Amino acid sequence: MMNELLNRFETNSNLGFAASGYDGLARPPVIFAQRMFPELLR
C-alpha cells in the first residue's frame, strides 16, 4: 500500500496530498506536499 501511495504522489506533482481511503474518505497514511505545511500549521 505504501509503495503505491508514494508512487502516485511522486508521479502527480500537482497533488497537495496523497492518502489511502476507505468508504470514500481519506484515511491514514497521508503524505503531504511541502507547500501544504503552512496550511497544516493553522
N, C-alpha and C positions, 0 to 999 in steps of 0.2 A: 504494500500500500504506500509506504513512504517513498519508494523509488518512483512510482507513478506520479505521486503528488509533486515531487521535486522536478520530474521531467516536464510536467505540464506547466509548472511555474517558470522554469528556465526557458521554455520554448514560447511563452506568451509574455513578452516584456511589458505589455500594456496592463497586465493584471496588478491590482493593488494587493491582492492576497490570493492564496490558494488554500482550500480546505477540503477535508473529506466531508461526506454528507450522509444524512440519514433522514428519511421521511421528508426530503426536500429542504432540509435545514442544514446550514453549515455547522460542522462539529469538529472538535479537535481530532487530529492535529491540524494546526493552521500555520501557514508560512506567510509572513508579511513582507512586502517590499519596503526598502529603506525609506522611500518617500511617504510611507504611511505612518512612520514613527511620530511625527508631530501631532497628528490627529489622535493617535492612540494615547498620547500623554495628556490629553484634555480630560 
